[in-house]
Amino acid sequence: MRSKRRGHEEDQRGALGRAMRYLWRYRTQAALPYLFLVIATLSQLAVPKLLGRLIDAITGGVIAQAIVPYLDRIPGQFLSLLLEQLGYTREKLVALAADAERTLITSALAIVAFALVRGVFAYLQTYWAERNSQTVAFDLRNDLFAKISKLSFSYHDRNQTGQLMVRATDDVEKVRLFIGQGLLQAVGGLVLLVGTLVILLTTNVSLTLVVLPILPLALIIFAVFGAVSQPLFVKVQQRLSALNTILQENLAGIKVVKAFTQERSEQQKFAVAADAVMKQQITVSRLFSFLFPLVFLIANVGQVLVLYFGGRQIIGNTLTLGQYQEFSLYLIFVFLPLAQLGIVIPQMAQASASSARIFEILDAKNEVENKPGAVPLPPVQGRVAFENVTFRYFKGGEPVLKDISFVAEPGQTIALLGATGSGKTTIINLIPRFYDPTEGRVTIDGYDLRDVTLESLRSQIGIVLQETTLFAGTIRDNIAFGRPDASQEEVEAAARAAAAHDFIVAFPDGYDTPVGERGATLSGGQRQRIAIARALLMNPRILILDDSTSAVDVETEYRIQQALDHLMQGRTSFVIAQRISTVMHADQILVLDKGRIVAAGKHHELMETSELYAEIYSSQLVEDATPEAEESLEPAAEPA
């Protein structure tokens, strides 16, 4: 278990490294903030030395101005003793008295100049680091969206939409913050620490060695906190994904929630998920609430050691007050990177966890993709053949289709009939290769679908699914979704064929009418007719209609059916219908039961050979006749 956890942590660190390598695409631009950082840090390192000179100039000048007027009056032996104690020669003391003010002004101006340089380059490093991080986030989001859109249906069957949304938004933002801020702070802290230690070791080795042992202790503490915090941040993101899933499902299904008065129940479910996020966040906060006081304690120990040993050097006249102040400021620069690590480590832990979640998607194996050497499918005639096809949605699960074989000749209409769960939708999902058969193969004009490119295959298939999906935009945009370059005349022709033109032009804005989110401003029948027009605009050789008239009234169904009967001529069409009356004239009716074809033929043939088909037909006749029978049984009005 421990080795497995260690391997998982290594994978997370590797994922963060992969995310950072996105910067390599813009290496010239990416190098700029670090160049500016070095310049800003060098300017920062110059200030304590100038400040030490300033303090020494002030203290030396005060002493010199107090003693120089009396130099000639002090006896020689006392003057020698005094100069020895002060650490000055007579000439230096005189020079200090004469140049104190000039040294003071020069040092002050130099400090201001270096501060200005540091300010300018600190701004530049922050700006370019932020720009680079936004560029990386842009690339990551685009790569994620492209990957998610290409992943096969089986992947989406296993993963919730809310979790994918969190990875494309919140997880990418965590990585961006580290690349834009945390990484820059880490490099800046390292440059500052190394530069400071070099200066300290070259100016006061003995005092530097006093505080040097504290650094490894601090680094060990940070390493421990980083290792402990990383899995905690993984749990934060997982619980945030669960919370987002509940939110997304409720927003998408708000009508259902309200219709069944489940607002309170869903609120409680959301509260439980929000509470789980809050508790995990508090756990993380508790850990880091302990870290920062510990860092400051270590820094204070270092200050105490410098105060004690530095004070002894001042008493021993081996360290001036300015040099002590200079060393104290540099000591702050030693502990400042440690404080920065306290900020960087949680950012890095979050970014590591988020990077792993991002690359989990980017590395996901696509079960349906173009194989090496796949060829474009030429314009098809429309002969579709299923050869001993067996299909399972999940490996090891029960087969949804079992040994399915049939042939649809070009121009034929194939009707699929059967109870819910019999496998009708699965069959039509195999034709555009939304899934691949577990066994057997599907061919079009003799081409195995796995040997041709997905783009060339799907571009020749028109699909109207049972669940109509429209996108934000205008009615025209949705009809022309598969052919954005289609002319207005072509769009209107498709709409007329789908019996949609009349209701579209009745809107004030006509074809420029916004459909709202998921087509919320349209009725179910209107949405379905727009979806049919969208498929027809593709002028496909193969047409798939998944119960495409289920959401329309009888009159509209009749009009659509007439249009479809005309449009299906010359096309190989697959029609899923709940009612036999809509497919009685199909060239071939496949009756499915529990994933098998139990009967196949035309209507009149099946009425004679298939008991199941005859039962379905009879039951639907009874359903259709019942309202008429009830009307006939109503008592006639009594004569006046």
C-alpha positions as CSV (number, residue, x, y, z in Angstrom):
1,M,0.0,0.0,0.0
2,R,2.8,2.4,0.9
3,S,4.7,1.7,-2.4
4,K,1.4,2.3,-4.3
5,R,0.9,5.6,-2.6
6,R,4.5,6.6,-3.3
7,G,4.0,5.7,-6.9
8,H,0.9,7.8,-7.1
9,E,2.7,10.8,-5.6
10,E,5.5,10.4,-8.1
11,D,2.9,10.4,-10.9
12,Q,1.4,13.6,-9.5
13,R,4.8,15.3,-9.5
14,G,5.5,14.0,-13.0
15,A,2.1,15.5,-14.1
16,L,3.0,18.9,-12.7
17,G,6.3,18.7,-14.7
18,R,4.4,17.9,-17.8
19,A,2.1,20.9,-17.2
20,M,5.2,23.1,-16.7
21,R,6.6,21.9,-20.0
22,Y,3.8,23.7,-21.8
23,L,5.9,26.8,-21.1
24,W,8.6,25.3,-23.4
25,R,6.3,26.0,-26.4
26,Y,7.0,29.7,-25.6
27,R,10.5,29.4,-24.2
28,T,11.7,32.9,-25.3
29,Q,8.7,34.5,-23.8
30,A,8.8,32.2,-20.8
31,A,12.4,33.1,-20.0
32,L,11.6,36.9,-19.7
33,P,10.1,36.9,-16.2
34,Y,13.1,34.9,-14.8
35,L,15.6,37.3,-16.4
36,F,13.7,40.2,-14.9
37,L,13.6,38.4,-11.6
38,V,17.4,38.0,-11.4
39,I,17.8,41.8,-12.1
40,A,15.2,42.7,-9.5
41,T,16.8,40.3,-6.9
42,L,20.3,41.7,-7.5
43,S,18.9,45.2,-6.9
44,Q,17.3,44.0,-3.7
45,L,20.5,42.4,-2.5
46,A,22.4,45.7,-3.0
47,V,20.2,47.7,-0.6
48,P,21.3,46.2,2.8
49,K,25.0,46.8,1.9
50,L,24.2,50.4,1.0
51,L,22.1,50.8,4.2
52,G,25.0,49.4,6.3
53,R,27.3,52.0,4.7
54,L,24.7,54.7,5.4
55,I,24.5,53.7,9.1
56,D,28.3,53.5,9.4
57,A,28.6,57.0,7.7
58,I,26.1,58.5,10.2
59,T,27.7,56.9,13.3
60,G,31.2,57.5,12.1
61,G,30.4,61.1,11.1
62,V,28.9,61.8,14.5
63,I,31.9,60.4,16.3
64,A,34.4,62.1,14.0
65,Q,32.7,65.5,14.2
66,A,32.7,65.2,18.0
67,I,36.5,64.3,18.3
68,V,38.2,66.0,15.3
69,P,38.1,69.5,16.8
70,Y,39.9,68.2,19.9
71,L,42.5,66.0,18.2
72,D,45.4,68.5,18.9
73,R,44.4,68.8,22.5
74,I,44.4,65.1,23.3
75,P,47.6,63.7,24.6
76,G,49.4,61.4,22.2
77,Q,49.2,58.2,24.3
78,F,45.5,58.8,25.0
79,L,44.8,59.6,21.3
80,S,46.5,56.4,20.2
81,L,44.4,54.4,22.7
82,L,41.2,56.2,21.6
83,L,41.8,55.6,17.8
84,E,42.6,51.9,18.5
85,Q,39.4,51.5,20.4
86,L,37.4,53.3,17.6
87,G,39.2,51.3,14.9
88,Y,40.1,54.4,12.9
89,T,43.3,56.2,11.9
90,R,43.7,59.9,12.4
91,E,43.4,60.5,8.6
92,K,40.3,58.3,8.3
93,L,38.7,60.1,11.2
94,V,39.3,63.5,9.6
95,A,38.0,62.1,6.3
96,L,34.8,60.9,8.0
97,A,34.2,64.3,9.5
98,A,34.6,66.0,6.1
99,D,32.7,63.4,3.9
100,A,29.9,62.2,6.3
101,E,27.2,64.3,4.6
102,R,28.3,63.5,1.1
103,T,28.4,59.7,1.9
104,L,25.0,60.0,3.5
105,I,23.5,61.7,0.4
106,T,25.2,59.3,-2.1
107,S,24.1,56.2,-0.2
108,A,20.5,57.5,0.1
109,L,20.4,58.2,-3.6
110,A,21.8,54.8,-4.5
111,I,19.2,53.1,-2.3
112,V,16.4,55.0,-4.1
113,A,17.9,54.1,-7.5
114,F,18.1,50.4,-6.7
115,A,14.6,50.5,-5.3
116,L,13.3,52.0,-8.5
117,V,15.2,49.4,-10.6
118,R,13.7,46.6,-8.4
119,G,10.2,48.1,-8.7
120,V,10.3,48.3,-12.5
121,F,11.7,44.8,-13.0
122,A,9.4,43.3,-10.3
123,Y,6.5,44.7,-12.3
124,L,7.8,43.2,-15.6
125,Q,8.5,39.8,-14.1
126,T,4.9,39.7,-12.6
127,Y,3.3,40.8,-15.9
128,W,5.2,38.3,-18.0
129,A,4.7,35.5,-15.6
130,E,1.0,36.1,-15.5
131,R,0.9,36.3,-19.3
132,N,2.7,33.0,-19.6
133,S,0.5,31.3,-17.1
134,Q,-2.6,32.5,-18.9
135,T,-1.1,31.2,-22.2
136,V,-0.5,27.8,-20.6
137,A,-4.1,27.7,-19.2
138,F,-5.4,28.6,-22.6
139,D,-3.5,25.6,-24.2
140,L,-4.5,23.2,-21.4
141,R,-8.2,24.1,-21.7
142,N,-8.1,23.8,-25.5
143,D,-6.3,20.4,-25.2
144,L,-8.8,19.2,-22.6
145,F,-11.8,20.3,-24.7
146,A,-10.4,18.7,-27.8
147,K,-9.7,15.5,-26.0
148,I,-13.1,15.4,-24.3
149,S,-14.9,16.0,-27.6
150,K,-12.9,13.2,-29.2
151,L,-13.2,10.6,-26.4
152,S,-15.6,7.8,-27.2
153,F,-19.1,7.4,-25.8
154,S,-17.9,4.7,-23.5
155,Y,-15.7,7.2,-21.7
156,H,-18.6,9.6,-21.2
157,D,-20.7,6.7,-20.0
158,R,-18.3,6.2,-17.1
159,N,-17.6,9.8,-16.2
160,Q,-19.9,12.5,-14.9
161,T,-20.2,15.8,-16.7
162,G,-19.7,17.9,-13.5
163,Q,-16.3,16.2,-12.9
164,L,-15.1,16.9,-16.4
165,M,-16.2,20.6,-16.0
166,V,-14.2,21.0,-12.8
167,R,-11.1,19.6,-14.4
168,A,-11.4,22.0,-17.4
169,T,-11.9,25.0,-15.1
170,D,-10.9,24.8,-11.5
171,D,-8.0,22.3,-11.9
172,V,-6.6,24.3,-14.8
173,E,-6.8,27.4,-12.7
174,K,-4.8,25.7,-9.9
175,V,-2.1,24.8,-12.3
176,R,-2.1,28.3,-13.8
177,L,-1.7,29.9,-10.4
178,F,1.3,27.8,-9.6
179,I,3.0,28.5,-13.0
180,G,2.2,32.2,-12.8
181,Q,2.9,32.8,-9.1
182,G,4.2,29.8,-7.2
183,L,6.9,28.8,-9.6
184,L,8.2,32.4,-9.9
185,Q,8.2,32.7,-6.1
186,A,10.1,29.4,-5.7
187,V,12.8,30.5,-8.3
188,G,12.9,34.0,-6.8
189,G,13.3,32.6,-3.3
190,L,16.1,30.3,-4.5
191,V,18.0,33.1,-6.2
192,L,17.6,35.4,-3.2
193,L,18.7,32.6,-0.8
194,V,21.8,31.7,-2.8
195,G,22.8,35.3,-3.4
196,T,22.3,36.2,0.3
197,L,24.4,33.2,1.5
198,V,27.2,34.1,-0.9
199,I,27.3,37.7,0.4
200,L,27.1,36.6,4.1
201,L,29.8,34.0,3.7
202,T,32.1,36.5,2.0
203,T,31.5,39.2,4.7
204,N,31.1,37.4,8.0
205,V,31.7,33.7,7.9
206,S,31.6,33.1,11.7
207,L,28.2,34.7,12.1
208,T,26.8,33.0,8.9
209,L,27.8,29.6,10.3
210,V,25.7,30.3,13.4
211,V,22.4,30.5,11.4
212,L,23.3,28.1,8.5
213,P,22.2,24.9,10.4
214,I,18.7,26.2,10.7
215,L,18.1,26.1,6.9
216,P,18.2,22.3,6.5
217,L,15.8,21.9,9.4
218,A,13.3,24.4,7.7
219,L,13.6,22.6,4.4
220,I,12.9,19.2,6.0
221,I,9.8,20.6,7.6
222,F,8.5,22.0,4.3
223,A,9.2,18.7,2.5
224,V,7.1,16.9,5.2
225,F,4.3,19.3,4.9
226,G,4.3,19.1,1.1
227,A,4.1,15.3,1.2
228,V,1.3,15.4,3.8
229,S,-0.7,18.1,2.1
230,Q,-0.7,16.8,-1.5
231,P,-3.2,13.9,-1.0
232,L,-5.4,16.3,1.1
233,F,-5.7,18.6,-1.9
234,V,-6.6,15.6,-4.1
235,K,-9.5,14.9,-1.8
236,V,-10.5,18.6,-2.0
237,Q,-10.7,18.4,-5.8
238,Q,-12.6,15.1,-5.7
239,R,-15.2,16.5,-3.3
240,L,-15.4,19.7,-5.3
241,S,-16.1,17.6,-8.4
242,A,-18.9,15.8,-6.6
243,L,-20.4,19.1,-5.5
244,N,-20.2,20.5,-9.1
245,T,-21.9,17.3,-10.4
246,I,-24.9,17.8,-8.2
247,L,-25.0,21.5,-9.2
248,Q,-24.8,20.7,-12.9
249,E,-27.4,17.9,-12.7
250,N,-29.9,20.2,-10.9
251,L,-29.4,23.1,-13.3
252,A,-29.9,20.8,-16.2
253,G,-32.9,19.0,-14.6
254,I,-34.5,22.0,-12.8
255,K,-37.9,21.3,-14.4
256,V,-37.9,17.7,-13.2
257,V,-36.9,18.8,-9.7
258,K,-39.7,21.3,-9.5
259,A,-42.2,19.0,-11.1
260,F,-41.6,16.4,-8.4
261,T,-41.2,19.0,-5.6
262,Q,-37.8,17.7,-4.7
263,E,-36.2,21.1,-4.1
264,R,-35.7,20.3,-0.4
265,S,-34.3,16.9,-1.0
266,E,-31.8,18.2,-3.6
267,Q,-30.9,21.1,-1.3
268,Q,-30.0,18.6,1.4
269,K,-28.0,16.5,-1.1
270,F,-26.1,19.7,-2.1
271,A,-25.6,20.7,1.5
272,V,-24.0,17.3,2.3
273,A,-21.6,17.6,-0.6
274,A,-20.8,21.2,0.3
275,D,-20.2,20.1,3.9
276,A,-17.7,17.5,2.7
277,V,-15.8,20.2,0.7
278,M,-15.8,22.5,3.7
279,K,-14.5,19.8,6.1
280,Q,-11.7,18.9,3.8
281,Q,-10.8,22.5,3.3
282,I,-10.7,23.0,7.1
283,T,-8.5,19.9,7.4
284,V,-6.0,21.5,4.9
285,S,-6.3,24.9,6.7
286,R,-5.6,23.3,10.1
287,L,-2.4,21.8,8.7
288,F,-1.1,25.0,7.3
289,S,-2.2,27.0,10.3
290,F,0.4,24.9,12.2
291,L,3.0,25.4,9.4
292,F,3.3,29.2,9.4
293,P,3.8,29.7,13.2
294,L,6.5,27.0,13.0
295,V,8.3,28.8,10.2
296,F,8.2,32.1,12.2
297,L,9.5,30.3,15.3
298,I,12.5,29.0,13.3
299,A,13.1,32.5,11.9
300,N,12.9,34.0,15.4
301,V,15.5,31.5,16.7
302,G,17.8,32.6,13.9
303,Q,17.3,36.2,14.9
304,V,18.1,35.5,18.5
305,L,21.3,33.7,17.6
306,V,22.4,36.6,15.4
307,L,21.5,39.1,18.1
308,Y,23.6,37.2,20.7
309,F,26.7,36.4,18.6
310,G,26.5,39.7,16.6
311,G,26.3,41.6,19.9
312,R,29.4,39.9,21.1
313,Q,31.3,40.9,17.9
314,I,30.2,44.5,18.4
315,I,31.4,44.5,22.0
316,G,34.7,42.9,20.7
317,N,34.9,45.8,18.2
318,T,35.0,43.3,15.3
319,L,31.7,44.4,13.9
320,T,30.3,47.9,13.3
321,L,26.7,48.9,14.0
322,G,26.2,49.3,10.2
323,Q,27.6,45.9,9.5
324,Y,25.4,44.4,12.1
325,Q,22.3,46.0,10.6
326,E,23.5,44.9,7.1
327,F,23.8,41.3,8.4
328,S,20.4,41.5,10.0
329,L,18.7,42.6,6.8
330,Y,20.5,39.9,4.8
331,L,19.3,37.4,7.5
332,I,15.8,38.5,6.7
333,F,16.5,37.6,3.1
334,V,17.6,34.2,4.2
335,F,14.3,33.5,6.0
336,L,12.1,35.4,3.5
337,P,12.4,32.5,0.9
338,L,11.4,30.1,3.7
339,A,8.2,32.1,4.3
340,Q,7.6,32.1,0.6
341,L,7.9,28.3,0.6
342,G,5.1,28.3,3.1
343,I,2.9,29.9,0.3
344,V,4.5,27.9,-2.6
345,I,4.1,24.4,-1.1
346,P,0.3,24.5,-0.8
347,Q,0.1,25.9,-4.3
348,M,2.5,23.2,-5.6
349,A,0.5,20.5,-3.8
350,Q,-2.8,21.8,-5.3
351,A,-1.2,22.2,-8.8
352,S,0.3,18.6,-8.6
353,A,-3.1,17.1,-7.7
354,S,-4.9,19.1,-10.4
355,S,-2.2,18.3,-13.0
356,A,-2.7,14.6,-12.3
357,R,-6.5,15.0,-12.8
358,I,-5.9,17.0,-16.1
359,F,-3.5,14.5,-17.6
360,E,-5.8,11.6,-16.5
361,I,-8.1,12.9,-19.2
362,L,-5.5,13.8,-21.7
363,D,-3.9,10.3,-21.3
364,A,-7.3,8.5,-21.4
365,K,-7.4,5.8,-24.0
366,N,-10.0,6.5,-26.7
367,E,-11.7,3.2,-27.4
368,V,-13.0,4.5,-30.8
369,E,-10.4,6.4,-32.9
370,N,-8.8,6.3,-36.3
371,K,-6.4,3.4,-36.4
372,P,-3.0,3.8,-38.1
373,G,-3.4,3.6,-41.8
374,A,-7.2,4.3,-41.8
375,V,-8.4,5.5,-45.2
376,P,-11.1,8.0,-46.1
377,L,-14.4,6.4,-46.9
378,P,-15.3,7.3,-50.5
379,P,-18.8,8.5,-51.3
380,V,-21.0,5.5,-50.4
381,Q,-23.8,3.8,-52.1
382,G,-25.3,2.9,-48.7
383,R,-25.0,-0.9,-48.3
384,V,-24.7,-1.6,-44.6
385,A,-24.0,-5.1,-43.2
386,F,-23.8,-6.4,-39.7
387,E,-21.8,-9.6,-39.6
388,N,-22.2,-11.7,-36.4
389,V,-22.1,-8.6,-34.2
390,T,-22.0,-9.0,-30.4
391,F,-21.6,-5.9,-28.2
392,R,-21.0,-5.2,-24.5
393,Y,-21.0,-1.7,-23.0
394,F,-18.6,-2.8,-20.3
395,K,-16.0,-5.5,-20.5
396,G,-17.2,-8.6,-18.7
397,G,-20.8,-7.4,-18.7
398,E,-23.8,-9.1,-20.3
399,P,-24.0,-8.6,-24.1
400,V,-26.5,-6.0,-25.2
401,L,-26.4,-7.4,-28.7
402,K,-25.9,-11.1,-29.5
403,D,-24.9,-12.4,-32.9
404,I,-26.6,-9.8,-35.0
405,S,-26.5,-10.3,-38.7
406,F,-28.4,-8.5,-41.5
407,V,-27.8,-6.5,-44.7
408,A,-29.4,-3.2,-45.7
409,E,-29.1,-2.7,-49.4
410,P,-28.7,0.9,-50.9
411,G,-31.9,2.9,-50.7
412,Q,-33.7,0.5,-48.4
413,T,-35.5,1.5,-45.2
414,I,-34.8,-0.7,-42.3
415,A,-37.1,-0.5,-39.3
416,L,-36.1,-1.6,-35.9
417,L,-38.9,-2.7,-33.6
418,G,-38.8,-4.1,-30.1
419,A,-39.3,-3.4,-26.4
420,T,-37.2,-1.0,-24.4
421,G,-33.8,-2.5,-23.8
422,S,-34.0,-4.8,-26.8
423,G,-31.0,-3.3,-28.5
424,K,-32.5,-1.0,-31.1
425,T,-30.5,2.2,-30.1
426,T,-27.3,0.1,-29.7
427,I,-27.5,-1.0,-33.3
428,I,-27.8,2.5,-34.7
429,N,-25.0,3.6,-32.4
430,L,-22.7,1.1,-34.1
431,I,-23.3,2.5,-37.6
432,P,-21.6,5.9,-37.1
433,R,-19.1,4.1,-34.9
434,F,-20.0,5.7,-31.6
435,Y,-19.0,2.3,-30.3
436,D,-17.1,-0.6,-31.8
437,P,-18.5,-4.2,-31.8
438,T,-17.1,-6.5,-29.2
439,E,-17.3,-9.3,-31.7
440,G,-18.0,-9.4,-35.5
441,R,-17.9,-6.3,-37.7
442,V,-20.1,-3.6,-39.4
443,T,-19.4,-2.7,-43.0
444,I,-20.5,0.0,-45.4
445,D,-20.1,-0.8,-49.1
446,G,-17.7,-3.6,-48.0
447,Y,-15.5,-1.3,-45.9
448,D,-15.0,-2.4,-42.3
449,L,-15.9,0.8,-40.3
450,R,-12.7,0.3,-38.2
451,D,-10.6,0.7,-41.4
452,V,-11.9,4.1,-42.4
453,T,-11.5,7.6,-40.8
454,L,-14.3,8.7,-38.4
455,E,-14.6,12.1,-40.2
456,S,-15.3,10.6,-43.6
457,L,-17.7,8.0,-42.1
458,R,-19.8,10.4,-40.0
459,S,-20.0,13.1,-42.6
460,Q,-22.0,10.7,-44.8
461,I,-24.5,9.8,-42.1
462,G,-27.4,12.0,-41.0
463,I,-28.7,11.4,-37.5
464,V,-31.8,12.5,-35.6
465,L,-31.5,11.2,-32.0
466,Q,-34.5,10.5,-29.7
467,E,-33.1,13.1,-27.3
468,T,-33.0,16.4,-29.3
469,T,-30.0,18.6,-28.5
470,L,-29.9,22.2,-29.7
471,F,-27.0,24.6,-29.0
472,A,-27.1,28.3,-28.0
473,G,-27.5,30.4,-31.1
474,T,-30.1,31.0,-33.7
475,I,-32.4,28.5,-35.5
476,R,-30.3,28.9,-38.6
477,D,-27.1,28.1,-36.7
478,N,-28.6,24.9,-35.4
479,I,-29.9,23.8,-38.8
480,A,-26.5,24.5,-40.4
481,F,-24.6,22.9,-37.5
482,G,-23.1,20.2,-39.7
483,R,-22.6,22.6,-42.6
484,P,-21.9,26.1,-41.4
485,D,-21.2,27.3,-44.9
486,A,-24.7,26.3,-46.2
487,S,-26.6,29.0,-48.0
488,Q,-29.9,30.4,-46.7
489,E,-31.8,28.7,-49.5
490,E,-30.3,25.3,-48.5
491,V,-31.2,25.9,-44.9
492,E,-34.8,26.8,-45.8
493,A,-35.1,23.8,-48.1
494,A,-34.1,21.5,-45.3
495,A,-36.5,23.2,-42.9
496,R,-39.4,22.9,-45.4
497,A,-38.6,19.2,-45.9
498,A,-38.8,18.7,-42.1
499,A,-42.1,20.7,-41.8
500,A,-40.3,23.4,-39.8
501,H,-40.3,26.4,-42.2
502,D,-43.8,27.6,-41.4
503,F,-43.3,27.9,-37.6
504,I,-39.9,29.4,-38.1
505,V,-41.0,32.2,-40.3
506,A,-43.9,32.9,-37.8
507,F,-41.3,34.1,-35.3
508,P,-40.6,37.8,-35.5
509,D,-36.9,37.2,-36.2
510,G,-37.5,34.1,-38.4
511,Y,-34.4,32.0,-38.9
512,D,-32.4,34.5,-36.7
513,T,-34.5,33.6,-33.6
514,P,-32.4,32.6,-30.6
515,V,-33.3,29.1,-29.4
516,G,-32.2,29.6,-25.8
517,E,-30.2,27.2,-23.7
518,R,-30.8,23.6,-25.0
519,G,-33.7,25.0,-27.2
520,A,-35.7,26.1,-24.1
521,T,-37.7,28.6,-26.1
522,L,-39.1,26.0,-28.5
523,S,-41.6,23.2,-28.0
524,G,-40.5,19.6,-28.1
525,G,-42.0,19.1,-31.6
526,Q,-40.3,22.3,-32.9
527,R,-36.9,21.1,-31.5
528,Q,-37.3,17.8,-33.1
529,R,-38.2,19.2,-36.5
530,I,-35.1,21.5,-36.4
531,A,-33.0,18.4,-35.6
532,I,-34.5,16.6,-38.6
533,A,-33.7,19.6,-40.8
534,R,-30.1,19.6,-39.4
535,A,-29.7,16.0,-40.5
536,L,-31.3,16.6,-43.9
537,L,-29.1,19.5,-44.7
538,M,-26.1,17.1,-44.7
539,N,-27.8,15.3,-47.7
540,P,-26.6,12.0,-46.2
541,R,-26.5,8.7,-48.1
542,I,-27.4,7.0,-44.8
543,L,-30.1,8.3,-42.6
544,I,-30.7,7.4,-38.9
545,L,-34.0,8.3,-37.2
546,D,-34.2,7.3,-33.6
547,D,-37.9,7.6,-32.9
548,S,-37.8,11.0,-34.4
549,T,-41.5,11.7,-34.4
550,S,-42.0,10.9,-30.7
551,A,-42.4,14.5,-29.5
552,V,-44.9,15.8,-32.1
553,D,-48.6,15.7,-32.4
554,V,-50.5,13.5,-34.9
555,E,-50.9,16.2,-37.6
556,T,-47.2,17.2,-37.4
557,E,-46.2,13.5,-37.3
558,Y,-48.1,13.0,-40.5
559,R,-46.5,15.9,-42.2
560,I,-43.0,14.9,-41.1
561,Q,-43.6,11.3,-42.1
562,Q,-44.7,12.4,-45.6
563,A,-41.5,14.5,-45.9
564,L,-39.3,11.7,-44.6
565,D,-40.9,9.1,-46.9
566,H,-40.0,11.3,-49.8
567,L,-36.5,12.1,-48.5
568,M,-35.7,8.5,-47.6
569,Q,-36.0,7.5,-51.2
570,G,-32.6,6.6,-52.6
571,R,-31.1,6.7,-49.1
572,T,-30.4,3.8,-46.8
573,S,-32.5,4.6,-43.8
574,F,-32.6,3.1,-40.3
575,V,-35.8,4.0,-38.4
576,I,-36.5,3.2,-34.7
577,A,-40.2,3.5,-34.1
578,Q,-42.5,2.6,-31.2
579,R,-45.5,2.3,-33.5
580,I,-45.8,-0.2,-36.3
581,S,-48.0,2.2,-38.3
582,T,-45.0,4.4,-39.0
583,V,-42.9,1.6,-40.4
584,M,-45.4,-0.7,-42.1
585,H,-44.0,0.2,-45.5
586,A,-40.3,-0.4,-44.6
587,D,-38.3,-2.7,-46.9
588,Q,-37.2,-4.7,-43.9
589,I,-38.4,-4.8,-40.3
590,L,-36.1,-6.2,-37.7
591,V,-37.9,-7.4,-34.6
592,L,-35.5,-7.5,-31.6
593,D,-35.9,-9.1,-28.2
594,K,-33.2,-9.2,-25.5
595,G,-30.5,-8.2,-27.9
596,R,-31.3,-10.8,-30.7
597,I,-33.1,-10.5,-34.0
598,V,-36.1,-12.8,-33.5
599,A,-37.8,-12.0,-36.8
600,A,-37.1,-10.1,-40.0
601,G,-39.1,-9.3,-43.1
602,K,-41.8,-7.0,-44.5
603,H,-45.0,-6.2,-42.6
604,H,-47.2,-8.8,-44.4
605,E,-44.5,-11.5,-44.0
606,L,-44.1,-10.9,-40.3
607,M,-47.8,-10.9,-39.7
608,E,-47.7,-14.5,-40.8
609,T,-44.4,-15.7,-39.5
610,S,-43.8,-13.8,-36.2
611,E,-46.0,-14.3,-33.2
612,L,-44.3,-11.4,-31.4
613,Y,-44.8,-9.0,-34.2
614,A,-48.4,-9.9,-34.5
615,E,-48.9,-9.4,-30.8
616,I,-47.4,-5.9,-30.9
617,Y,-49.5,-5.0,-34.0
618,S,-52.7,-6.3,-32.3
619,S,-52.0,-4.5,-29.1
620,Q,-51.4,-1.2,-30.9
621,L,-54.6,-1.7,-32.9
622,V,-56.5,-2.1,-29.6
623,E,-54.9,1.0,-28.2
624,D,-55.8,3.0,-31.3
625,A,-59.4,1.6,-31.4
626,T,-60.1,2.1,-27.7
627,P,-60.8,5.8,-27.8
628,E,-63.1,5.3,-30.8
629,A,-64.8,2.5,-29.0
630,E,-65.4,4.6,-26.0
631,E,-66.8,7.4,-28.1
632,S,-69.2,4.9,-29.8
633,L,-70.3,3.6,-26.4
634,E,-71.4,7.1,-25.2
635,P,-75.2,7.3,-25.0
636,A,-76.8,9.3,-27.8
637,A,-78.6,12.5,-26.9
638,E,-82.2,12.0,-26.1
639,P,-84.6,13.4,-28.7
640,A,-86.2,16.7,-27.8
